[in-house]
Amino acid sequence: MSSLGEIRETVPEKCQICGVFAETRPYGPNGEQVCFECGMADLITTEFQANKFLFGE
């Protein structure tokens, strides 16, 4: 599979929405680094941003 991004464990960073230090992904509304809880709070946006990051959609 060829993709733009990859899924792997990362060093904890500060969530750009709630401020907690956790493993984050660039799936926020404007590509912000968000924690799992913030990502799950808006599943439509998270799915869109994940597809954009991983597959360039």
Backbone hydrogen bonds, N-H to C=O, Kabsch-Sander energy under -0.5 kcal/mol:
donor,donor_aa,acceptor,acceptor_aa,energy
4,L,54,L,-1.5
5,G,54,L,-0.6
8,R,6,E,-0.6
13,E,22,A,-3.1
15,C,20,V,-2.9
16,Q,33,Q,-3.2
19,G,15,C,-1.2
22,A,13,E,-2.7
22,A,20,V,-0.7
25,R,34,V,-2.0
27,Y,25,R,-1.7
28,G,32,E,-2.3
31,G,28,G,-2.1
34,V,25,R,-3.2
34,V,32,E,-0.6
39,G,35,C,-2.3
40,M,36,F,-2.4
41,A,37,E,-0.9
42,D,38,C,-0.6
42,D,39,G,-0.7
46,T,42,D,-2.4
47,E,43,L,-2.6
48,F,44,I,-2.2
49,Q,45,T,-2.9
50,A,46,T,-2.6
51,N,47,E,-2.3
52,K,48,F,-2.2
53,F,49,Q,-2.6
54,L,50,A,-3.1
55,F,51,N,-2.6
56,G,51,N,-0.6
56,G,52,K,-1.2
57,E,51,N,-1.2
